[in-house]
């Protein structure tokens, strides 16, 4: 965050009014309003970025930088808001000596600071390692002060294991990898978000029905046959959230998500459910399918071939399955919106991130914040909307002729994970318990209301009989 001079003045006035003072190196205290505080109470002076050159060509470089044709190129390629050539070139140590306290602070920092600020970034292939190291090189060239090392692993499985065991701090994973990893001691700390203009439907989960079906909204699905990619998957959670928080108000006969879905649909197929541990109605629609199909493809096949009425599934996967089976998706199927007044194209059931930065669930909050700020900085200088006139590197474009290396091509921003938006993620046990408690409270309130209404009716009948 950057402050203007006026902002700083207001902050100083506020601090001074509350009794704050400067602590000087010699032990004195000086008022924040003191005109001499800046010159007599400084602990260390901030160094300005400089351009350095070998001593035998330093004068020639200095002359070149004063050339009007050269100046714009250097200005746009490096982290300089302004260039001020020195009257005379200086030795590096002589230049550093001009800044009060620099050498003593550097020596003390090296001798006493034990916290390692370096972020260990796991990559899963030689191509990813090459790109990661290039990002590090151009970051250093622009003096971004980002401390990270690229740790190369053989594959994505080894990378996830390295994060889990502490070899690495983080790994850029796909959304599906992030869903599976949450059960193994990892968590998403930052989400990769697509730019608003991207026609990338890979991150959209939809409710799909046959085009000729009579369903107009979710409330019409009572007693239908449903297909889910998994227990408490994105589609499952999004449907349950919509129905229990938007459509159905008041008392519910069952306060668990499993009981609600099992009772709401006549028959279902929930991929991967253990038949012996859950209601039988959640698996009666499941048929044996090809092993090489993804969960999304199996779920859409449940609608196409196995008698399902609705599939809660990834939109792109469903269209891909239809195309491979020589079916025009829009001729046979349509999207079902939670409410009837929505159009087919404007009602994705859930929008999920296109990727996640995973870390151990034991990561320190300070390290988690450092990782987030590192990627925000990288996105500022090498992302879609870069901060300089001429970007040195395109972080999301093709790399060595290959697309989607480390980052999906539609990446536009990094956002901290918002735990409140749980319906876009698998629910954890605490969230399920909290929802069950809320349900019981609503049921108790509804039961109490019925008793009060019954008593009022009886009282009215008694009074009218007098």
KERO-780111 format. One record per residue: residue in one letter; x, y, z of N, C-alpha, C, CB in turn. Coordinates in steps of 0.1 Angstrom, whole numbers, plus 5000, padded with zeros to 4 digits. Each point is the difference from the previous one (the first is absolute). Glycine has a CB too. Layout:
aXYZXYZXYZXYZ/...
//
This chain:
x500849885000499250125000500950125000498149885012/x501650224980500750124999499250125006501249914980/x499550185028499450115006500550134993499749875022/x499450234976500550134996500650085012498250004981/x502450115016500650085010498950055009501950074985/x497049975010498850045008499549905009499450154982/x500649725013499549895009500949995012499049884980/x502350125017501049985011499950125010501649884984/x498250245011499850115010498849985009501150154983/x497849805012498849975008500349895010498550074981/x502349835015500349895009500950055011499849844981/x501250255016500950055010499250095010501950004983/x497250085012499150095009499249915009499950184982/x499649715013499249915009500849935010498449974981/x502849985015500949945010500550095010500749844982/x499650295014500550105009499050035011501550094982/x497249925014498950035009499849895011498950134982/x501649755015499849895009501349975008498349914985/x502750195014501249995009501249924994498450025018/x501549954969501149924994501250104997498449834990/x502850125011501250084997501049924992499750135021/x501349944974501149934993501049955011499850144979/x500749745019501149955008501350014992498549845013/x502550244991501250024993501149905003499450244999/x501549744992501149905003500850035013500149974975/x500050155029500750035012499250005013501450144986/x497349815012499249985012499150125003501749865009/x498450254984499150115002498649974994502050165000/x497049925005498750004994499850134994499149845017/x500350164971499850134992498550004996502450014992/x497050115008498650024996499949964986499750185017/x499149774979499749974986499950134992498849795007/x501050324999499950134993501350074999497750025008/x503449924998501350065000500550024986500549905022/x500050214974500550034987501449944998498750214999/x502049755012501349944998500049855002501050225008/x497849724995499949865002500649924989498050045015/x501650004973500449924988501549994998497950064989/x502850045016501550014998500849945012499750204985/x499749815027500749965012499549875006500450245004/x498449714991499449885006500049894990498750145016/x502049864973499949904990500849885004499650174982/x499949715018500749885002500749944988498449955018/x500950074970500649954988499350074988500549775010/x500350264980499450074989499749904989501350215005/x497649814988499649904990500850024987497750005009/x502849904986500850004987499150024988501849865011/x498750224980499350014987500549904991499650245003/x499649704988500549904990501050074991497849875001/x503250064994501050064992500349914988501050135019/x499649934971500549924988501549995002498250074985/x502449815015501449985002500649944987499749965025/x501650064974500749964988501549975004498550134984/x502249795008501449985002500850135000499849774990/x501250245018500750135002500650054987500549945023/x499949964968500750054988499050054989501749835005/x497050154997499050064991499050095006500349794986/x499950245027499050075008499750144994500749875020/x500450204976499850134994499250004987502150075011/x498249834981499349984987498549975002502149924990/x497650005020498649965003499350135005500649765006/x500050325003499450125005499750104989501349975021/x499550044969499850094989498849944991502450075000/x497649804998498949944992498650025007501749834992/x498350165021498750025007499450144999500849835016/x500150274981499550134998499550034986501650075017/x498649834974499550014987498449995000502249904991/x497150195003498550005000499449884994500150244998/x500649694993499549884993500249885009500550104978/x500549905031500249885008499250015013502349994991/x497550135014499350025013498649935001501250225002/x497949804988498749935001500149855000499050194988/x501949755006500249865000500349955014500750004975/x500350065031500449965013498950035010502450044994/x496950075005499050045009498849905000500750244997/x499049714991498849914999500349865004499150154982/x502249815018500449865002500449975014500750004977/x499650105031500449985013499250085010502349954992/x497850025021499250065011500650135004499349775008/x500650334983500550135003498850104996502549944996/x497150145013499050114997500750124994498649925019/x502750094983500850114995501449964999498350175009/x502549884982501449984999500750135001499749804985/x501350205025500850125002501549964999498250115015/x502449914973501449974999500950085010499649954976/x501449985030500950065009501050094992499749805017/x500750304990501050094993501349924998499050205011/x501449724999501249914998499649865005501550205004/x499049704989499849875004500749975013499849934976/x499649985032500549975013500249855002498950205009/x502149764999500249865004498749965008502650025000/x497049864999498849955007500150025015499749834982/x501450145024500250015015499950155004501349795000/x499350304992499950145003498650054999502350034991/x496949924999498650044999499249955012500249994975/x500049885030499349955011500350075013500049784988/x501350275013500450065012499350145002502249894998/x497250164992499350135001498749995008501050064978/x498549815024498749985007500349965014498949934978/x500750165031500349985014499449875005500150255003/x500749675005499549885006499949884992498850155014/x501549864973499749884991500949895003499450154982/x501949875019501049895003499849945013501650114986/x498249975025499849945013498749925001501250195010/x497749864983498749935000500249874993498750215001/x502049794987500249884992500749895008500050144979/x501149905028500749905008499249945011502150134995/x497149965012499249955011498949914995500550215013/x498949824975499049924995500549864996498850204991/x502449805004500649874996500349915012500950114979/x499449965032500549935012498949965009502150124998/x496749955002499049975010498749954994501050185014/x498749854974498749964994500049854996499650234992/x499549695014500049854997498949964992501149975021/x497850114977498949964992500350014985498550095018/x501349794976500349994986498950064992501449805004/x498850304988498950074992499949934987500450215012/x500549704984499949944987498849904999502550024998/x496850004991498849914997500549894991498450195002/x501449695002500449884992498849964991501649925018/x498550104969498949984990500249874993499850254997/x499349665005500249874993499450004986499849895022/x501050054969499649994986500149864996500750234994/x498549724996499849864998500649954987497950025013/x502950064980500649954988501250094997497849914991/x503150054999501150084996499650134993501349794998/x497650204995499550124993499450105011499449864979/x499950095031499650095010501150065008497949875002/x503250055000501250055007500650114992500349785011/x499850204976500650104991499350135001500849824985/x497850175014499250125001500150075014498449904983/x501650025027500150065014501350075002498549825008/x502650134987501350065001500150134991501049785005/x498350224984499950124992499350115007500149864979/x498750105028499350105008500950065011497849884995/x503050045011500950045010501050104995499749785012/x500950194976501050084994499550144996501049794991/x497850215003499550134996499550085012499349914978/x500250025032499750075013501250075006498149835004/x503050104996501250065006500550114991500649785010/x499250214977500450114991499350135002500649834983/x498150155021499250125003500050045015498549934981/x502450005026500150045015498749995007501950154994/x497449745004498749995007500149945014499049974978/x502249995026500349965014499149885004500750235006/x499249674984499249885003501049895003498150084985/x501849865026500949895004499349874998501250155016/x499149784974499549864998500949914992497750105001/x502349785002500849904993499149904993501950025017/x498449934971499249914993500649865003499550164981/x499649755025500449875004499449904990500150065024/x500749874968499549924989499749865005501350134984/x497549825013499649865004499749924987499150085022/x500849794979499849924988498750024994501649835009/x497350184999498750014995499150075010500349784987/x498450235010499150085008499749935013499050094979/x501049785021499749925012501250035010498749824987/x502550175008501250035009500050145005501349834987/x498250265005499950145004499150025012500550084976/x498349865022499050015011500649935013498150004983/x502649895016500649945011501050085006499549784990/x501350295002501150095005499450125008501449944981/x497450115015499450115008499549945013499350124979/x500149765020499549945012501049975011498249904986/x503050065009501149965010500950125003499949774991/x499950355003500850125004501250024992499249965022/x501049964967501150034991499850134993500449754997/x498350284999499650124993499050075008500549904978/x499450235020498950085007498750004992501850145010/x498349854976498850014992500249944987499450215012/x499449764981500049944987498750064993501249795008/x498950244979498950054992499349884995501250224994/x497649765010499249874997498850044992500949895021/x498550014972498750014994498950005010500949894979/x497950155017498950005010499749865005499150204989/x501049705002499749865004501149955010498749964978/x502550075019501149965009499850075014501649974981/x497950155019499850075013498849935008500850224989/x498249745004498949935006500449875007498450104983/x502449825010500549885005501050025011499649894978/x501350215021501150035010499550045013501450064981/x497450005020499450045013499849895010498950194988/x501149695007499849895008501349945005497949954988/x503250115008501349945003501050105007499749854980/x499750245027500950095008500450134992500849805012/x498650234977500350124992498850095000501749874986/x498550255011498950104999500350104989499449975024/x499650094970500150114990500250135008498649874983/x502450205014500250135006499850124991501649895015/x498550084972499850104989499349944989502050135007/x497049934987499349954988500450084988498149935014/x502049994974500350074987498750034994502249874997/x497650255000498750044994500150044986499350085022/x499849894969500050034986499650154997499649764994/x500850304995499650134997498550004995502450064994/x496950055008498650004998499649984986499950165018/x501049864972499649984986500349874995500450234997/x500249685011500449874996498849914998502250025012/x497649924976498949914998500549865003499150144982/x501449855031500549875005499049945009502450084998/x496949824997499049945008500549885009498350074982/x503049915018500649895007499750015015501749974982/x498150155023499850025014498550025004502350105000/x496849854992498650025002499349865002500050214986/x499349785026499249885003498650034998501749925016/x497650004976498650034996499149895003500850154982/x497949885019498949905001499549974986499450075024/x500749814970499749984986498849905000502450044992/x496649994999498949914998499849984985498950085022/x500249824975499749994986499250124995500049755003/x500150284984499450124995498549995001501950044985/x497549845013498649995000499449975014500249924977/x500650085033499449975013499150125005502149865006/x497150115004499050095004500550095012498249844993/x503050145011500550075012500350154996501049795009/x498550304999500250144998500950075010497750004990/x502449945022500850055011500349895010498950234997/x502049795012500449905010498849945008502350115001/x496849985002498849955008499249894993499950235010/x500349764977499349904992500649865001499250184985/x502049815021500849885000499749905011501850144990/x497249905018499649905011499649874994499350205015/x501349694990499749874995500649964987497950035011/x503050064983500749974988501249905002499350234991/x501449744999501249915000501350094997498649794994/x502350215016501150104999501449934999498650165013/x502349904980501449954998501050105006499349874979/x501650095030501050095006501449944998498350075017/x502750024982501449954998500649955013500250174982/x499249855029500549955013499250055012502349974989/x497949975022499450045012500750135005499549775007/x499750344995500550135004501050064989499649945024/x500150034964500850064989499450144998500549774989/x500150305001499550144998498650004996502350064993/x497249854998498650004996499149965011500849944978/x499649965030499249965012499850125010500949764997/x500350305006499950115010499250124995502249935009/x498050104978499350124994498549975000502050054986/x497649835010498549975000499550015014500349854980/x500450095029499549995014499950155006501049775003/x500050314994500050145004498850074995502650005002/x497249994985498950074993498749965006501350014979/x498549865023498749965005499750035014500249824984/x500850175025499850025014500150145004500949785004/x499750314988500250145004499150094991502349955007/x497350014981499350094991498549964998502250044989/x497649835009498749954995499149955012501049944978/x499649975030499249945010500250085013500249774989/x498750285017500150085012499349925011500150224987/x500449795026499349945011500549865003498050144995/x501149775009500449875006500449914989498450045019/x502649874983500449904991499949865008501550154987/x498049755006499849875007501449945003497949974988/x503250065005501349945003501050115000499449784990/x501450235021500950115001501449974995498750075020/x501649834973501349974994499950024985500649845019/x500550194975500050024985499749874993501650195002/x499049705004499849864994498549975001502349935006/x497150095005498649965002499150094991500449935023/x499950204976499250094992500049954985500650195016/x500749794978500149964986499349864998502150134998/x498149785012499449864998498550015000502049905011/x497450194997498650015001499450084988500249975025/x500650134971499550094989499949934987501050195012/x499949734985500049934987499649855002501850154991/x497449804999499549875001501149904999497950074990/x503049955000501249914998501150094996498649804994/x502750165009501150084997501249914997499250195014/x501849874979501349944999501150105005499249854980/x501450125031501150095005501349924999498450125016/x502449934975501349934997500849985013500050094977/x500549785024501049985011499449975014501550144987/x497249855014499349985013500149865004498450194996/x501949785017500049875005498549965003502450035010/x497249874983498649965001499649955014500149934976/x500850025031499749955014499950115010501149794994/x499450335003500050105011499050124997502449945003/x496950054986499150124996498749944996502050154994/x497049935005498649964996500149934986498950185013/x500449714985500149934987499650084988499649795013/x499550314990499550084988501050084994497850015011/x503450014996501150084994500849934989500150125022/x499749754977500849924991499149914990501850005017/x496950004985499249914992500050044985498549965020/x501950164976500050044986501449974994498350175005/x502749795003501349984995500249874991500950135020/x499749884969500349894992501549994998497850024988/x502749865009501449984997500450084987500049775012/x501150314989500450084989501549974997498350185006/x502249874983501449984996500950075010499349994976/x501849945027500950055011500750134996500349765007/x499850264980500850124995499250135000501449844987/x497350155017499250125000500250085013498349894986/x501750245013500150085012498750005008501750154989/x498349905023498850005008498950094993501449975021/x499050144973499150094993499449924988501350205007/x499549734986499549924988499149895005502150064987/x498249875024499149905005498750065004502049865008/x498050264998498850065005499150044988501350085021/x499349984969499250044988499549874993501350214998/x499449695002499649874994498849955008502349954992/x497650075021498949965008498750074995501549975020/x498650154975498950074994499749954986500550205014/x500549784979499849964985499549864999501850164994/x498849745014499749864997499449925011501950024985/x498250045028499649915011498750055007502449965003/x496950124990498650035006500050125009499549774998/x501550315003500050125009499250114993502249945009/x497250145000499250124995500950135000497949895009/x503150115000500850125001501449965004498050145006/x503049934989501449985004500650135004500249814983/x500450185029500850125005501449984997498450045019/x502150034971501349964993500750124994499049774996/x502350215002500850104993499450024986502149945014/x497750184982499350034987500949964988498850195011/x502549844990500949974989500149854998501250215004/x498949715007500149865000498849944993501450005021/x497450054983498849954994499950024985498850045022/x501650084973500050034986501049914993499350245004/x501849745002501149914994499549864998501750155010/x497649805000499549865000499049994989500449975024/x498750134975499050004989500650004986498450125016/x502649964983500750024987500749874996500350245004/x500349695005500749874997499049894996501850065016/x496949964989499049904996499150054989500149925024/x500450184968499450054988498650065004501249834986/x498750245025498850065004500250155001499349805012/x499850284982500150155001499350035013499950044975/x500950015034499550035014498850085001502349985007/x497750134986498950105001498749954993501650185000/x498549714992498849944994499349915010501050024977/x499749925032499549905009499950045014501049844985/x499850265020500050035014500050155002501349795004/x498350255008500050145004500450015015498250054982/x502150075022500350035014498750035008502350094993/x497749865019498850035009500550105010498949774996/x500350345005500450115010499249975013500550164981/x500149895030499349995013498650064999502250005012/x497750124981498750064999499550014985500650145021/x498249864977499449994987500350124991498249865009/x502050264997500150124992501550034995498150095013/x502749814988501450014994500149944987500949995023/x500150054969500249944987501049895001499550224988/x500649695002500849885001501550045002498449884985/x502050235007501550035000500450085012499950004976/x499250055032500450095011499849945014499450184985/x500649695016499749945013501049885003497650074998/x503749965003500949905005499749975014501850074984/x498149805020499749975014501150045009498749814992/x502650185004501150045008501250044991499249855019/x501450264984501350034993501149985009498850174986/x502249755010501149965008501350064994498949795008/x502150225000501350054995500549914989500550115022/x500549944970500649924989501349945005499050154983/x501349875030501149945006500250055014501149984978/x499849965030500250045014501549995003497749935006/x502750155003501449995006499849925013500950224989/x499749675011499849915012501250015009498749844986/x501050155027501050005011499649905010500650254996/x500349725013499749915011499050075009502349904999/x496850025007499050065009500750055014498249864989/x503150115012500750055012500950124997500049775008/x499850294980500950124996499750115009499949934976/x501250155027499950125008499250114993502249945012/x497050134995499250114994500950104993498349975017/x502950064989500950104993500649954987500650085023/x499649794976500549944988498949994989501749875013/x497150104992498850004991499850144994499049825013/x501250294995499850134995501250044990498850065021/x502449894982501150034991499849944986501550015020/x498049874980499749934987499050074992500549785011/x498450274996498950074993500650134994498349905016/x502450184992500650124996501049984988499750105023/x501049794978501049974989499349994987501549895016/x497350034984499349984987499350134996499849765005/x499750325004499450134996501050084993498449995020/x502850024985501150084994500449944986500950065023/x499249814976500349944987498950034990501349825011/x497550184993498950034991500050144996498649825011/x501850274998500050144997501050034988499450055024/x501849894977501050034990500049914988501350085019/x498249794982500149914989498649944996502349955008/x496650114998498749944997499450074988499849955024/x498850034976499350054988500050165000498549795001/x501350275011500150145001501250045007497550025000/x503649994993501350025007500250155003501049804987/x499950225022500250145006501050084992499449915022/x501350034969501050084992499650014986501849925015/x498950174978499650034986500349884991500450245003/x500849695000500449894991500349885010501050164982/x498249745018500249885009501249924995497649995005/x503249975005501249924997499649864998501450155013/x497449814992499749855000498549995001502249945010/x497249974982498649975001499849875008499550114977/x500049905035499949895009498949904996500850155018/x498249894974498949914997500049964985498750105019/x502249954973500049964986500849874998499950244994/x500349734993500749874997501450015005498549974980/x502049925024501449995004500749894993499550105023/x501549934969500749914991499049934991501749965018/x497350114978499049954991498949925006501750004983/x498349995031499049925007499150095008501649815001/x497150174999499050085007499849935014498950084978/x500650015031499649955014501249945008497749964991/x503550105008501149955008499950075013501549964979/x498349975032499850045014498750075001502450035003/x497350084989498750075001499149984988501350175014/x497449814988499150004989500050134992498549845013/x501350164974500250124992498950105003500949864982/x498050105024498950105003500350075014498449864987/x502750115020500250065013500150154998501249805008/x498250275002500050154999500350065014498450004981/x501349925030500250065013500249895010498650204994/x501949845018500149915011499250055012502349934992/x496949985014499150055011500249915012498350094983/x501649965028500149925012498749925001501450175012/x498849714994498849915001499050055010501549814994/x497350205002498950045008499349885006499750224987/x500549755026499449885005498550015002502149965012/x497350164987498650025001499349944988500350205014/x500349804974499449954988500249854999500350234988/x499149705022500349865001499349914989500250045024/x498750024970499349914990500849994987497950075010/x503250004988500949984989501149905003499550234992/x500549715020501049925005499449885007501750195002/x499049704999499549895009499950055014501149834985/x497850135022499750055013500949915010497650084994/x503049995016500749925010499149975011502150114994/x498449815016499149955011499450115008501349805000/x499550315003499550115008498850074993502350035011/x497849994976499050074992498749915000501750124986/x498549755013498849915000499350005013501149854983/x499750155028499550005013499250135003501949855008/x498750264987499450135002498650014993502350115003/x497749834985498850004992498949925007501350034979/x499149855026499149925007499450075013501249794992/x499650285015499650075012499050114996502249955011/x498150124978499150114995498649944996502050134992/x498149755002498749934996499249965012501249914980/x499450045030499349965012499450125007501549815003/x499250314997499550125006498750054992502350065008/x497849934979498950044991498849915003501550094982/x498749785019499049905003499350035013501249834986/x499650205024499550035014499250134999501949895011/x498650214982499250134999498749974992502150135001/x497949794989498849974992499049935009501350004978/x499249905030499149925008499450095011501449804996/x499350305009499550095010499050094994502249995012/x498050064976499050084993498749934998501950124989/x498249755008498849924997499249995013501149874982/x499650115029499349985013499350135004501749835007/x499050294991499450125003498850034991502250095007/x497949884980498950024991498849915004501650064982/x498749815022498949915005499350055012501349814990/x499550255020499450055012499150124997502049925013/x498550174978499250114996498749964994502150144997/x497949764994498849954993499049955011501349944979/x499249985030499249945011499350115008501549795000/x499450315003499550115008498850084993502350025011/x497950004976499050074992498749924999501950104987/x498349765012498849914999499250015014501249854983/x499650155027499450005014499350135002501849865009/x498850264987499350125002498850014991502250115005/x497849844983498950014991498849925005501650044981/x498749865027499049915005499250055012501349814991/x499350305015499450055012498850094996502250005011/
//
